């Protein structure tokens, strides 16, 4: 665009840009498709992608940022298209929120649902693989909650927004160590090793009626054949 073509009183160019009126019909379709694509993409990317805010809200933020950025950088694009996209996105978010209030099924589809990662001190390995949460990520979360082993966790949920919720075990129950193995001094200070044998991968107890060598036994929860001793807090 030539400098002499830029006029501060050219409101048609400032608001509408240099596009035909038919383009705004296409613009509405683009806004809907881009927003839908973002929601679907984040659904497959996993919960941690949208931690702390919902997928719908994150999709709206990204779409709004994209819509506002284009007219700011290009003098050939008007400001009005960004307002139209923003109006469409805000309307979609409000519509999704309204339908979600009326239908829990629709809310689970658009917002996601919570998942249980730990049940009674045992990791649900299949669920963790599905939501792409590693063992070390879970252990780090438990350590941040001042837990030293899995037995102290009654439930660990992963919420729809990617955050974690912990329900502590009110009873003293031995479990899999979540502290790093090399921190032996701290482990010996806080915990006792018990005679209870548990799976080294998920924390499930070894069957009590087992008569074979422990390396020949596969965990019924995760299939691992590696076993270790459970730990318990010192009294």
Secondary structure as the mmCIF struct_conf table of DSSP 4:
data_model
#
loop_
_struct_conf.conf_type_id
_struct_conf.id
_struct_conf.beg_label_comp_id
_struct_conf.beg_label_asym_id
_struct_conf.beg_label_seq_id
_struct_conf.end_label_comp_id
_struct_conf.end_label_asym_id
_struct_conf.end_label_seq_id
HELX_RH_3T_P HELX_RH_3T_P1 UNK A 3 UNK A 5
TURN_TY1_P TURN_TY1_P1 UNK A 8 UNK A 9
HELX_RH_AL_P HELX_RH_AL_P1 UNK A 11 UNK A 16
BEND BEND1 UNK A 18 UNK A 18
TURN_TY1_P TURN_TY1_P2 UNK A 21 UNK A 22
HELX_RH_AL_P HELX_RH_AL_P2 UNK A 23 UNK A 45
HELX_RH_3T_P HELX_RH_3T_P2 UNK A 47 UNK A 50
TURN_TY1_P TURN_TY1_P3 UNK A 51 UNK A 52
BEND BEND2 UNK A 53 UNK A 53
HELX_RH_AL_P HELX_RH_AL_P3 UNK A 55 UNK A 73
TURN_TY1_P TURN_TY1_P4 UNK A 75 UNK A 76
BEND BEND3 UNK A 77 UNK A 77
BEND BEND4 UNK A 79 UNK A 79
HELX_RH_AL_P HELX_RH_AL_P4 UNK A 80 UNK A 102
HELX_RH_AL_P HELX_RH_AL_P5 UNK A 104 UNK A 111
STRN STRN1 UNK A 115 UNK A 119
TURN_TY1_P TURN_TY1_P5 UNK A 120 UNK A 121
STRN STRN2 UNK A 122 UNK A 123
HELX_RH_AL_P HELX_RH_AL_P6 UNK A 125 UNK A 131
TURN_TY1_P TURN_TY1_P6 UNK A 132 UNK A 132
HELX_RH_AL_P HELX_RH_AL_P7 UNK A 135 UNK A 144
TURN_TY1_P TURN_TY1_P7 UNK A 145 UNK A 146
STRN STRN3 UNK A 149 UNK A 149
HELX_RH_3T_P HELX_RH_3T_P3 UNK A 150 UNK A 152
STRN STRN4 UNK A 153 UNK A 158
TURN_TY1_P TURN_TY1_P8 UNK A 160 UNK A 161
BEND BEND5 UNK A 162 UNK A 162
STRN STRN5 UNK A 164 UNK A 168
BEND BEND6 UNK A 170 UNK A 171
STRN STRN6 UNK A 175 UNK A 175
STRN STRN7 UNK A 177 UNK A 177
BEND BEND7 UNK A 179 UNK A 179
TURN_TY1_P TURN_TY1_P9 UNK A 181 UNK A 182
HELX_RH_AL_P HELX_RH_AL_P8 UNK A 184 UNK A 190
STRN STRN8 UNK A 191 UNK A 199
TURN_TY1_P TURN_TY1_P10 UNK A 200 UNK A 202
HELX_LH_PP_P HELX_LH_PP_P1 UNK A 204 UNK A 204
STRN STRN9 UNK A 205 UNK A 205
HELX_LH_PP_P HELX_LH_PP_P2 UNK A 206 UNK A 207
TURN_TY1_P TURN_TY1_P11 UNK A 208 UNK A 209
BEND BEND8 UNK A 212 UNK A 212
HELX_RH_3T_P HELX_RH_3T_P4 UNK A 214 UNK A 216
HELX_LH_PP_P HELX_LH_PP_P3 UNK A 217 UNK A 219
TURN_TY1_P TURN_TY1_P12 UNK A 220 UNK A 222
STRN STRN10 UNK A 227 UNK A 233
#
